[in-house]
Amino acid sequence: DAYGSSYKWSPRDFELGSSLGQGKFGHVHVAREKKTGFLVAIKTLFKSQIVKSKCERQVMREIEIQSHLKHSNILRLLTWFHDERRIYLVVEFAAGGELYKHLTNSPQGRFPESKAARYIYQVADAVEYCHQHHVIHRDIKPENILVAFSGDLKLADFGWSVHAPSERRKTMCGTLDYLPPEMIKREVYDVSVDHWCIGVLLYEFLVGKPPFETEGEDKTYARILSLDIVYPSHIPDGAKDLISKLLRHSSKDRLSLEGVKKHYWVQQFQTV
Ligand SMILES: Nc1ncnc(NCCc2cnc(NC(=O)Nc3cccc(C(F)(F)F)c3)s2)c1Br
């Protein structure tokens, strides 16, 4: 059929809609595929910007990685194409937008237990799937998670993912709050960096801010390296137990993703 893998997609196949966000490397628009009316999101990356930041290999790795990941909680890369100045990533449109906006707009700026438990189950399931495909996401945080029309989460932005194990240097752009100790100390690391991030993410879901947040980079580093966590009194014991099993210095002591999904605090909120 016309949409077989040999079809050459181009910007002319799409009607561009409103902007969904602005990034350092380009912007994202919702777009409608002309023949089917299908809504997608198109991330435009400027080649000049990519080349300047020496990220060409990263883009190619993202396309290679994300085009093979097929999971209901991972934002699908549907196709990609380029012209002389830009690379276009065509991804599924997540009509609920960015998860961190849902978090900041929630009453008290945090999710109720039931929502946090359902969300962390979906993130653990998506990340377990990545690990089974030897992919470390490395950048799990609310900013990189989208919400589908259905309310299900979609893990996105594999711009920083790598094949496991790896010690590729990661420029410290963006928040440090999610960095695990082994990445701060620039040691070789493995898939369990994602386990750490899931612990930070669950804390942020329930508290409204990440556990080690402080002004100043080195203070944040110090709190991460000393595992200086304060649990507000409203955090349920089950959630504290789960977070404490993920935020472990030694990566081999962190709870498995299977263990996260089966944890009693998570299980009690899983509806059918
Ligand atoms: N409602 C929505 N529905 C669907 N999508 C939305 N936003 C796009 C989410 C993304 C999916 N994939 C992405 N990938 C990259 O950004 N890659 C990226 C970025 C910088 C540098 C690099 C690299 F050059 F370093 F590789 C690679 S962003 C929204 Br809002």
The ligand as a Tripos MOL2 file, in Angstrom:
@<TRIPOS>MOLECULE
LIG
   30    32     1     0     0
SMALL
NO_CHARGES

@<TRIPOS>ATOM
      1 N1          1.6620   16.7600   23.0020 N.pl3     1 LIG1
      2 C1          2.7790   16.1960   22.4240 C.ar      1 LIG1
      3 N2          2.6440   15.0520   21.7420 N.ar      1 LIG1
      4 C2          3.7100   14.4890   21.1930 C.ar      1 LIG1
      5 N3          4.9650   15.0210   21.2710 N.ar      1 LIG1
      6 C3          5.1280   16.1570   21.9410 C.ar      1 LIG1
      7 N4          6.3680   16.6970   22.0210 N.pl3     1 LIG1
      8 C4          7.5070   16.0580   21.3930 C.3       1 LIG1
      9 C5          8.0510   15.0070   22.3620 C.3       1 LIG1
     10 C6          9.2860   14.4290   21.7660 C.ar      1 LIG1
     11 C7          9.4200   13.1990   21.2100 C.ar      1 LIG1
     12 N5         10.6600   12.9120   20.7850 N.ar      1 LIG1
     13 C8         11.5010   13.8860   20.9850 C.ar      1 LIG1
     14 N6         12.8080   13.7650   20.6170 N.am      1 LIG1
     15 C9         13.6790   14.7770   20.8320 C.2       1 LIG1
     16 O1         13.3180   15.8380   21.3140 O.2       1 LIG1
     17 N7         14.9350   14.4920   20.4440 N.am      1 LIG1
     18 C10        16.0020   15.3350   20.6220 C.ar      1 LIG1
     19 C11        15.8780   16.6020   21.1940 C.ar      1 LIG1
     20 C12        17.0440   17.3590   21.3600 C.ar      1 LIG1
     21 C13        18.2870   16.8850   20.9670 C.ar      1 LIG1
     22 C14        18.3280   15.6230   20.3960 C.ar      1 LIG1
     23 C15        19.6630   15.1020   19.9820 C.3       1 LIG1
     24 F1         20.0470   15.8010   18.9240 F         1 LIG1
     25 F2         20.5090   15.2850   20.9980 F         1 LIG1
     26 F3         19.5660   13.8230   19.6880 F         1 LIG1
     27 C16        17.2310   14.8480   20.2080 C.ar      1 LIG1
     28 S1         10.7810   15.2180   21.7350 S.2       1 LIG1
     29 C17         4.0390   16.7810   22.5410 C.ar      1 LIG1
     30 BR1         4.2880   18.3750   23.5350 Br        1 LIG1
@<TRIPOS>BOND
     1     1     2 1
     2     2     3 ar
     3     2    29 ar
     4     3     4 ar
     5     4     5 ar
     6     5     6 ar
     7     6     7 1
     8     6    29 ar
     9     7     8 1
    10     8     9 1
    11     9    10 1
    12    10    11 ar
    13    10    28 ar
    14    11    12 ar
    15    12    13 ar
    16    13    14 1
    17    13    28 ar
    18    14    15 1
    19    15    16 2
    20    15    17 1
    21    17    18 1
    22    18    19 ar
    23    18    27 ar
    24    19    20 ar
    25    20    21 ar
    26    21    22 ar
    27    22    23 1
    28    22    27 ar
    29    23    24 1
    30    23    25 1
    31    23    26 1
    32    29    30 1
@<TRIPOS>SUBSTRUCTURE
     1 LIG1         1 GROUP 0 **** ****
